[in-house]
Amino acid sequence: MRRFELARPFFREAIQLSLASAAAQAVALAFSPAVLRRYGAGAFGVSSILIAVSGSVGQLSCLKYDLALLSLPREREEGPLLEAALVSVAASALLMGAAVSIFGTSGTHILLMILAAAAVGCYTIGSAVCLRGPGPGLLGRAVLLRSALQAAAQLSFSGWEDQTAALLAAYLISYCGGCAVLFLKRSPPRRIGWRSAARAAAEFREYPLLLLPGALAFHCAAWLHQGTVLRYDPASLGCYAVVERLLAAPMAMLSSAVGQLFLRWICGLPEPGRRPLYDRVSLSMLAIGGAACFCLYPAAPLIPRIFGGGWEEAVEIMRVLLPFFAVRFAVAPVASGLIAADGRRALACWQLLMLLLTSSAVLLANFRGLSLLPYLAAYGFLMTAGYLILWCWGRAVLERRKRIV
């Protein structure tokens, strides 16, 4: 019983952050019919690829120092590591812009992608710093503001001739607003200097060395999957992007925040209390994800009625992928348990496994000539298996640590 008492404050913070995420999604869903009636499915398809690349680069640009900040002891000064992470974000965004220009994307898209990657990177770092200090209340306000700004910007920019640029600009504005909430009220940091930042980066070099390759593989798997859907039809990718907006985005916002809280709490718990927390978080998230599946499956046919014509394909896509998203929603938050339990290599190996599974689904679609829905069913099945492997892997690592201690 004592082990569960230790986890009670965690669930209070998680519920607080969950309510903020739910409010943010209510705002997004309230504006979705008006937004989707003003944009074509093809524009959503192309912009989803560019946004995925920008968001992934933004998350990778931190070199996983955001996780190092979360696990940093409270008595340690965060300034040097924070500066090292921000310098890395700026450099990575510029490098991404140079790389994207090779593929002939327009100058406007490149500029928006550079700025969006930098904003996502700063927001990721700010979230980690916030959870070390002010806590989930401030982060919840940032999540809510992001959602409101993105919806308002999408409506305001819907008259642009370049709809892809309009959606990219709305994405950028939403993350800039989130960064403003997380950073502007902080006292200005004292001058850190390159040497102290370099020392902090060197001290925590295990995070980029062990976690970055796997994370890159994981994001490459997502890009490969979206590129495959794009090959069927840009409108199909647009419908898939809408399904992600309805399922993956709210789940990711909640599970990502819970995962950050989970890492912070599990690092502070004694070894015997870690696996009970792991199990309880998994079961709680599975219950939420399962309830969402139960409610959304019969509601799927309402998509074209609410969002207008052109989105009919999203109905079947949602039904095919609902079980996978429920499992991912339940397992993703506890993946950080592998980091806390010295399982960084295990997490990197799993991310490489996900790239292999995604590649298998793509090869199956190419060699067997699968149409879109059978391909998505194969992809969802393989990804579900991958996340179940992750859950078992994390539990085994925690059990092994328990025996060692």
Buried (B, 14 or more C-beta within 10 A) or exposed (E): EEBEEBBEEBBEBBEBBBEBBBBBBEBBBEBBBEBBBBBBBBBBBBBBBBBBBBBBBBBBBBBBBBBBBBBBEEEEEBBBBBBBBBBBBBEBBEBBBEEBBEEEBEEEBBBBBBBBBBBBBBBBBBBBBBBBEBBBEBBBBBBBBBBBBBBBBBBEBBEEEBBBBBBBBBBBBBBBBBBBBBBEEEEEEEEBEEEBBBBBBEEBEEBBEBBBEBBBBBBBBBBBBBEBBBBBBBBBBBBBBBBBBBBBBBBBBBBBBBBBBBBBBBBBBEEEBBBBBBBBBBEBBBEBBBEBBEEBEEEBEEBBEEBEEBBEBBBBBBBBBBBBBBBBBBBBBBBBBBBBBEBBEBBBBBBBBBBEBBBEBBEBBEEEEBEBBBBBBBBBBBBBBBBEBBBEBBBBBBBEBEEEE
